[in-house]
Amino acid sequence: MGKELRHVFIGLDFTQTMQGGEQRLPLLAMENADSMDPGRIIREVSSPLHRVKSLLSIDTLKYSRRFFNHYPRGCRFYYTRDNVKVYRKFTREELDGILSLYLDYFEKSIYPSYKFDRSYLHELKKIKDENPDVNIVVYITPESAPLMKLFMKHGLSEYYFRWLSDIVSVFGGCYDFMYPHKVTRNYYDYFHDAVHSNPNVGDMIADAIYNKKVRSEQEFGIYIDKNNYESRKRYLEELFRRL
């Protein structure tokens, strides 16, 4: 406690680049969405009494009781004692229905009106400038192959590469997991909807960054920096064309 942060990991997703995206209603109601302000969150968790208050809060009791009651009835997710969210595995038929709902939503409500947010680069620079002594590690979260195929259908690849270029220009490099590979293609095994991967994929991302030291084309993850951006772009363009 009381030590300065030295390393910060930031996961980014493509929908954040959509102008006015924060004004859209989400597909499903957000949980605990009364405040998403980073400053407020950091202040709260830095409070010496935060851990005690969180354990004794009415909200904690309410959610604990809800999950305790729902677990025997087979609810689709629950939290372990380590506060890890666990999803039950959907059948193919269930996941097909969920994917269809998401794809229809993106097809009709998101991608047709997509406009790249011109302030996005400024926001990235602001994060970097306000944390000059922090090692910021950026990674791009994966999306299921059907959603990426839809993204290609609407001609949004130019904005995807603009997004990558902006990230690399600010932070020097990033780990990209949003492209066709073994995880995004095998979405029945690794995703619980079109956008969100299962918790074990987070472990795979950490393993790819820390242990395998992603630097070149691999089955899962690719590192992009200022020196290899053009060659990585050509490689990714080819993979997207094969979707």
N, C-alpha and C positions, 0 to 999 in steps of 0.2 A: 504494500500500500504506500502511496505517496510518491512512487517513482514515475518518472516521465515515460510516456510511451515511446518505444524505439521502432516498433514494427506495426504497421497497420495493413490489413488485407481488405481490399475492396472488391466486391463482386458486382459486375455491371451486366445489365441485360439490354437488349436492343430496344424494347418498348420505351425505355427511359429517354430515347432520342426523339420521341414524337412530340412535336410542338403542341402544347396544351394538354399533354397526356395526363397530367395530374388532375385535370378537370373531369376526366371521364369516370363514370361509375364502373367499379370493377365487376368482373363476371360473377364473383361470389363476394359476399360481404366480408370485409376485412375484420380480423379478430384483434381486439385491443388496439383499435385505431384512433383512440381519442387524442393521441399525440405522437407524431413521427418526427418531431423536431430533434435533430442530433444533439444540439446544445442542451436541451432539457434532459434528454436521456443520459448524457454523460454526467450532468450535474447530479441526477438522481442516483445513478449507480456509484458515484464517487462519495456519496454521503456515508459517514461512518455507521449510521443506523439503517442503511438501505437493506442489508441482508435480514436484519431482525424484522423490520417493517414488512418486507415482502413475505416472510414466513408467517407473520401474524395478521396479514391483511384479510379483509372480507373477500376480496377478489380471489385470493389464493384458495380460501375455503370453498367459495362458490365453484371454481373450476375443478378443484379436487373432487368435490362431491359429484359434479356433472360427469366427469370421466369415470369415477367409480361406478356410477349408476349405468353408464352407457357401455362399459367394457363387456359385461356379460351378454349384452344384446348385439355384440358384433359391430360396434361403431367403426368407422373407416380409419380413425387414427386415435392415438392416445399418447400420453407422456410417461416416460419411465421415471424412476426415482432420481435419476441424474438429469432430469428436465430435458431429455432427448425426445423429440417428436417421432413417433413410429407409425407408419402407415401399414395397414393390412394390405396384402397383395390382392389386387382385383383380378377377377377372371377376364379372359379376353373379351367376352361379351360385354362385361361391365365397362372395361376400359374403352372399347369401341364406342359405346354410348357417350362416355365422357369426352373422348377425343372429337366425336362428331359435334358435340355442343360447342366446344372451344373453337374448332375450325370454322364452324358456321358463324360464330361471333366475330372472329378475326376477318373472315371473308366479307362480311356485310358491314361491320361497324368500325373496324380498325384500319386495315390496310387500304381500303379505297380512299380514305380521307387523310392518309399519312402525309405529314410535312415535317421535314427535318428541323429540329429545334436549333436555331442559330445561336442561342445562348448556351448551348451545351458545352462548347469548348471553353467559354468563359468560366463556367462552373467547375470544370476540371482544373483549370489554372488556379482558381480560387482555393480549391482543396490543397493543391501543391504549394501555393504561396503561403498559406496559413500554417503549414506544417513543414517548415524548412529543414528541421532536424530529424524528421521521421522518415524511415524507410517504408515507402508505400508500395505494396505489392498488389498489382491489379490483375484480376482474372475475369474472363467473360464466361458467364454461365451457359450451360448447354440448353438447347431446345430440341424437341422431338423432330424427327425427319419429316413427318407430314406437315408440321407448321413451317419448317424451313422451305419445303417445297412450295407452300402457299406464298411465302414471302418472295420466292423467286418468280412465281407466276405474276405477281403484281409489280415486278421490275424494281424491287427495292435493294438489289445487291449494291448499287452504287452508293447508297447511303450506309450500308453495312461497312463498306471499305472506307468511306469517309470517316465513319465512327472509329474504326480501327486506327486510321491515320492520326486522328485527333488524340486518341489515347496514347499512342506511341510518341507523338510529338511532345506531349506534356510530361509523361512519366518515364520515357526512355524505352519502355517495353511493356509487354503484357502477355499473360498466358491465355490462349484462346481455346475454349472448349465448345464453341458454338459453330460447328461445321459437321459435315457427314463423317461419322466414325462409328466404331462398334457400339458405343452407348446410345447415340442418337438414332442409329438405325434399328437397334433392338429395343425399341421403346416399350414393348410389352414387359420387358424384364427390368427396365431402369426408370420408368416414369409412371406417375400416377395421374397425370393429365398431360395436355399438349405442351405446357410451359414448365411445369415443376418436376424435377427429377426426384427419385427416392433418396432418403438420407444416406444410403451407402455410397451414392455418387459423390457426395461431399467428401467422404473418406478417400475416394479415388482421386479427387482433385488435389487434396492435401498430399496424398502419396506421390502423385505426378509432379507436383511442385517441389516437395522436399526431398524425396528419396530417389526418384528417377531422373531428376534434374532435366526436365524437358528442354531440349534445345533444337531438335530437328523433327521431321515428320515421323510421328509414331501413331500407334493405334488409338491413343487417347491423349489429346493435348498437343498444342504446338506453341512454341515461344516465338514471339514477333518483336523485333526491335528495329531501330532506325537503319541498321546495316542490312538486314535481310527482308525488309518490308516488301520490296518489289517481287522478289522470288517467292516469298510466302503468299503474296497476293495471287500470283499466277497459279500456284499450287492449289489454293483454295477455290479459285474460279473454276478450275477443272473439276474439282470434287463436287461443287454445286451444280455444274452442268450435268453430272452423271446422276443426280437425284431422280 
